[in-house]
Amino acid sequence: MTSAAGQGFTVSSELNISSCPITYFGQKYEKLYVNFTSENFVICFNGFYNPKNNGSCLVGPKEARAMLLITGRLPTIEMDIHQNIPAIMNRTLECLVVMATDNGFYTIANFGSETAFMAQHTSGNLSLVDILVDGTKVESLNVTYTEGENERKYADLSGCRHLGVLYRRGDVVTSHPQNCISLVCSADVVLQNTTCGPLEQCQGNGSCFLDAICTVTGPAVIDFHGQQNSVKDRCSYSLLRIPSAPGFQVLANFQERRRKDVSFLDSVTLQLAGQAIGLNQGGRVVWHQLSE
């Protein structure tokens, strides 16, 4: 094994990247296996490249030599990757593994459990860089070279592994509709169990419904969590808002009734889509358009 850092090599080599380990689609690696074949230049993570095995590799066009460079955080590269791979926007670049060849650069960026890939050619014609996971091609980058331009192509090399199977961001790994419990690959590429919220119940078909009551009795408001609050002034309060319906809310209007020292619920107003429906004393219903 050789570090080959800053030194060129022309033969297939096993390289040590333990100073900047790479998590490639949910699996962490501290070695690279570089092949020079008759047709391709290949960077693998789980052993030397063989088209017949289950390699996890980056397969590019033929090269005569390469050089491994490992660097720390470079803010300009970090910004560039964030702009082109928004999925890892909230992560900080930790280090870079760069494979420089006669015709370009293969940059693998360590963002902790997430990884970005950037391919750039500095000479030659249009070529493909295939991204393989366990022998299966999951993506191909069309990398071009234009005189005077530094065109780069990007790929997100992040994912979750469950029982040896790869899942991408947002994928449902397992689902149990009867109790609304699912195992998903989260946006941060972490396996997470999801279920109904603390105030919800499962309907048995994979969907949840709100199973909570807000009660207003005289000046007392008992919220969805069972906490009691007392209203002492003569104001309107928002009892309910729904994030998925920005224009919807339920207002409770408190006024004094027979007693001057206590406020009571006088009316309830439902607001939605620029309209308001008032439920007033005596069963009266009043509708009006809200002013913009």
C-alpha positions as CSV (number, residue, x, y, z in Angstrom):
1,M,0.0,0.0,0.0
2,T,1.2,3.5,-0.7
3,S,-0.2,7.0,0.1
4,A,1.0,8.3,-3.3
5,A,0.1,11.7,-2.1
6,G,1.6,14.3,-4.5
7,Q,3.4,11.6,-6.5
8,G,2.4,10.3,-9.9
9,F,1.8,6.6,-10.6
10,T,1.1,4.6,-13.7
11,V,0.2,1.2,-12.4
12,S,-2.8,-0.1,-10.6
13,S,-2.4,0.8,-6.9
14,E,-4.0,0.5,-3.5
15,L,-4.0,3.9,-1.9
16,N,-4.5,5.0,1.7
17,I,-7.0,7.7,2.3
18,S,-7.5,7.2,6.0
19,S,-6.7,10.9,6.6
20,C,-9.9,11.7,4.6
21,P,-12.2,8.7,4.6
22,I,-15.0,8.7,2.1
23,T,-18.6,7.5,2.7
24,Y,-19.6,6.2,-0.7
25,F,-23.4,5.7,-0.8
26,G,-23.7,4.9,2.9
27,Q,-20.5,2.8,3.3
28,K,-17.3,4.3,4.7
29,Y,-13.9,3.5,3.1
30,E,-10.3,4.3,4.0
31,K,-8.7,2.9,0.8
32,L,-8.9,3.5,-2.9
33,Y,-8.1,1.0,-5.6
34,V,-7.0,2.6,-8.8
35,N,-6.9,0.7,-12.1
36,F,-5.4,1.5,-15.5
37,T,-7.2,-0.7,-18.0
38,S,-6.9,-0.8,-21.8
39,E,-10.2,1.3,-22.0
40,N,-10.7,3.0,-18.7
41,F,-9.3,4.8,-15.7
42,V,-11.1,3.4,-12.6
43,I,-11.3,4.5,-9.0
44,C,-12.9,1.8,-6.8
45,F,-13.6,1.6,-3.1
46,N,-14.1,-2.1,-2.4
47,G,-11.3,-3.7,-4.4
48,F,-9.6,-3.6,-7.8
49,Y,-12.0,-3.2,-10.8
50,N,-13.3,-6.2,-12.5
51,P,-16.3,-5.8,-14.9
52,K,-17.7,-9.1,-13.7
53,N,-17.7,-8.4,-9.9
54,N,-19.8,-6.1,-7.7
55,G,-17.5,-3.1,-7.7
56,S,-18.3,0.3,-6.2
57,C,-16.3,2.4,-8.6
58,L,-16.0,5.6,-10.6
59,V,-15.2,4.6,-14.2
60,G,-13.7,7.2,-16.5
61,P,-11.9,7.4,-19.8
62,K,-8.5,5.9,-20.3
63,E,-5.6,7.6,-18.7
64,A,-1.8,7.0,-18.7
65,R,-1.0,8.3,-15.2
66,A,-2.5,9.8,-12.1
67,M,-1.6,11.5,-8.8
68,L,-3.4,11.4,-5.5
69,L,-3.9,14.7,-3.5
70,I,-5.6,14.9,-0.1
71,T,-6.4,18.4,1.2
72,G,-8.4,20.0,4.0
73,R,-11.4,22.2,3.6
74,L,-11.4,24.6,0.7
75,P,-14.2,27.2,1.0
76,T,-14.3,27.9,-2.7
77,I,-14.9,24.3,-3.5
78,E,-17.4,24.0,-0.7
79,M,-19.4,26.9,-2.1
80,D,-19.2,25.5,-5.6
81,I,-20.6,22.1,-4.5
82,H,-23.3,23.6,-2.3
83,Q,-24.5,25.6,-5.4
84,N,-24.6,22.5,-7.6
85,I,-25.8,19.9,-5.1
86,P,-28.4,21.7,-2.9
87,A,-29.2,18.4,-1.0
88,I,-26.1,18.8,1.1
89,M,-26.5,22.6,1.6
90,N,-26.4,22.4,5.4
91,R,-23.2,20.4,5.7
92,T,-19.6,21.6,6.1
93,L,-16.9,20.3,3.9
94,E,-14.3,18.4,5.9
95,C,-11.7,17.4,3.3
96,L,-11.1,16.5,-0.3
97,V,-9.7,13.5,-2.1
98,V,-8.5,14.5,-5.6
99,M,-7.2,12.3,-8.3
100,A,-5.4,14.3,-10.9
101,T,-4.8,12.8,-14.3
102,D,-3.3,14.0,-17.6
103,N,-6.8,14.9,-18.8
104,G,-8.6,16.2,-15.8
105,F,-9.5,15.9,-12.1
106,Y,-11.8,13.6,-10.1
107,T,-12.7,15.3,-6.8
108,I,-14.4,13.4,-4.0
109,A,-15.6,15.7,-1.2
110,N,-16.1,14.5,2.4
111,F,-19.1,16.2,4.0
112,G,-19.3,13.7,6.9
113,S,-22.0,11.1,6.2
114,E,-22.6,12.8,2.8
115,T,-20.3,12.9,-0.2
116,A,-20.1,14.9,-3.3
117,F,-18.3,14.1,-6.6
118,M,-16.9,16.6,-9.1
119,A,-15.4,15.6,-12.5
120,Q,-13.5,18.0,-14.7
121,H,-11.6,17.4,-18.0
122,T,-8.9,19.8,-19.0
123,S,-8.4,18.2,-22.4
124,G,-9.9,15.6,-24.8
125,N,-13.4,15.1,-26.2
126,L,-16.8,14.3,-24.6
127,S,-16.5,11.3,-22.3
128,L,-18.6,9.5,-19.8
129,V,-17.9,8.9,-16.1
130,D,-20.0,6.0,-14.8
131,I,-20.9,5.7,-11.1
132,L,-21.2,2.1,-10.0
133,V,-22.6,0.8,-6.7
134,D,-22.1,-3.0,-6.2
135,G,-21.6,-3.5,-9.9
136,T,-24.8,-1.5,-10.9
137,K,-24.5,1.8,-12.7
138,V,-26.6,4.4,-10.8
139,E,-25.6,7.5,-12.8
140,S,-23.4,8.7,-15.7
141,L,-21.8,12.1,-16.1
142,N,-21.2,13.6,-19.5
143,V,-18.0,15.5,-19.0
144,T,-16.9,17.8,-21.8
145,Y,-13.9,20.0,-22.5
146,T,-14.1,23.4,-24.2
147,E,-11.1,25.5,-24.8
148,G,-10.8,28.3,-22.2
149,E,-13.7,26.9,-20.0
150,N,-13.6,24.8,-16.8
151,E,-16.8,22.8,-17.1
152,R,-17.4,20.6,-14.1
153,K,-20.1,17.9,-13.6
154,Y,-21.4,17.0,-10.2
155,A,-23.0,14.0,-8.5
156,D,-24.3,13.2,-5.1
157,L,-22.6,10.1,-3.8
158,S,-24.8,10.0,-0.6
159,G,-27.2,7.3,0.4
160,C,-28.4,4.9,3.1
161,R,-27.6,1.2,3.4
162,H,-30.1,-1.3,4.9
163,L,-29.3,-5.0,4.9
164,G,-26.8,-4.3,2.1
165,V,-29.3,-2.5,-0.1
166,L,-28.7,1.1,-1.2
167,Y,-31.5,3.7,-0.7
168,R,-31.3,7.3,-1.8
169,R,-32.6,10.4,0.0
170,G,-36.3,10.2,0.7
171,D,-36.7,6.5,-0.1
172,V,-39.0,4.4,2.0
173,V,-37.0,1.4,3.2
174,T,-39.8,-0.5,5.0
175,S,-43.5,0.5,5.6
176,H,-46.2,-0.9,8.0
177,P,-49.5,0.9,7.1
178,Q,-51.4,-0.8,9.8
179,N,-49.5,1.2,12.5
180,C,-48.2,4.0,10.3
181,I,-44.5,3.2,11.0
182,S,-42.0,3.5,8.2
183,L,-38.2,3.3,8.0
184,V,-37.0,6.0,5.6
185,C,-33.7,7.3,4.3
186,S,-33.8,10.9,5.6
187,A,-32.7,14.1,3.8
188,D,-29.5,13.8,5.9
189,V,-29.0,10.2,4.6
190,V,-29.7,8.7,8.0
191,L,-32.1,5.8,8.5
192,Q,-35.0,7.1,10.6
193,N,-38.3,5.6,11.9
194,T,-41.3,7.8,11.2
195,T,-44.8,7.5,12.7
196,C,-47.8,9.7,13.5
197,G,-47.3,12.8,15.6
198,P,-47.9,13.0,19.3
199,L,-51.5,14.3,18.8
200,E,-52.3,12.0,15.9
201,Q,-53.6,8.4,15.5
202,C,-53.1,5.9,12.7
203,Q,-56.1,5.1,10.6
204,G,-54.6,1.7,9.7
205,N,-54.0,2.5,6.1
206,G,-50.8,4.4,6.4
207,S,-52.4,7.8,7.1
208,C,-52.6,9.7,10.3
209,F,-55.4,12.0,11.7
210,L,-55.4,14.6,14.4
211,D,-57.0,13.1,17.5
212,A,-57.0,16.1,19.9
213,I,-59.6,18.6,21.1
214,C,-59.2,22.2,22.1
215,T,-62.0,23.3,24.5
216,V,-63.1,26.8,25.3
217,T,-65.3,27.2,28.3
218,G,-66.1,30.7,29.5
219,P,-62.7,32.4,30.0
220,A,-60.8,29.0,30.1
221,V,-59.0,27.5,27.2
222,I,-57.9,23.9,27.4
223,D,-55.4,23.4,24.5
224,F,-54.6,20.3,22.5
225,H,-52.1,19.2,25.1
226,G,-54.6,19.4,27.9
227,Q,-53.0,22.6,29.4
228,Q,-55.5,25.1,30.8
229,N,-55.1,28.9,30.3
230,S,-57.3,31.7,31.5
231,V,-58.2,34.7,29.3
232,K,-58.4,37.9,31.3
233,D,-58.7,40.6,28.7
234,R,-61.1,41.4,25.8
235,C,-59.1,40.3,22.8
236,S,-59.1,37.9,19.9
237,Y,-56.8,34.9,20.1
238,S,-55.7,32.4,17.4
239,L,-56.7,28.9,18.6
240,L,-55.5,27.0,15.6
241,R,-53.2,27.4,12.6
242,I,-52.3,24.7,10.0
243,P,-48.9,24.9,8.3
244,S,-50.1,23.1,5.2
245,A,-52.9,25.7,4.8
246,P,-51.2,29.1,5.4
247,G,-54.4,31.1,5.1
248,F,-56.4,29.0,7.6
249,Q,-56.9,29.9,11.3
250,V,-59.5,29.7,14.0
251,L,-60.0,32.9,16.1
252,A,-61.7,33.1,19.4
253,N,-63.1,36.5,20.3
254,F,-63.5,37.2,24.1
255,Q,-65.8,39.9,25.5
256,E,-67.3,40.7,28.9
257,R,-70.8,39.4,29.4
258,R,-72.9,39.7,32.5
259,R,-69.8,40.1,34.7
260,K,-67.4,43.0,34.1
261,D,-64.4,41.3,35.8
262,V,-64.4,38.2,33.6
263,S,-64.1,37.7,29.8
264,F,-66.2,35.0,28.1
265,L,-66.0,33.5,24.6
266,D,-68.3,35.7,22.5
267,S,-67.7,34.3,19.0
268,V,-65.5,32.1,16.8
269,T,-64.2,33.1,13.4
270,L,-62.9,30.7,10.7
271,Q,-60.5,32.3,8.2
272,L,-59.6,30.6,5.0
273,A,-58.5,31.8,1.5
274,G,-59.2,35.5,2.2
275,Q,-62.7,34.8,3.7
276,A,-64.1,34.8,7.2
277,I,-67.1,33.0,8.7
278,G,-68.2,34.2,12.1
279,L,-70.1,31.9,14.5
280,N,-71.8,34.3,16.8
281,Q,-74.1,34.2,19.8
282,G,-77.6,32.9,19.2
283,G,-76.5,30.6,16.3
284,R,-75.9,33.5,13.9
285,V,-73.5,32.9,11.1
286,V,-71.8,35.9,9.4
287,W,-69.7,35.8,6.3
288,H,-67.4,38.5,4.9
289,Q,-64.4,39.0,2.6
290,L,-61.2,39.9,4.3
291,S,-59.5,43.1,3.1
292,E,-56.0,42.7,1.6
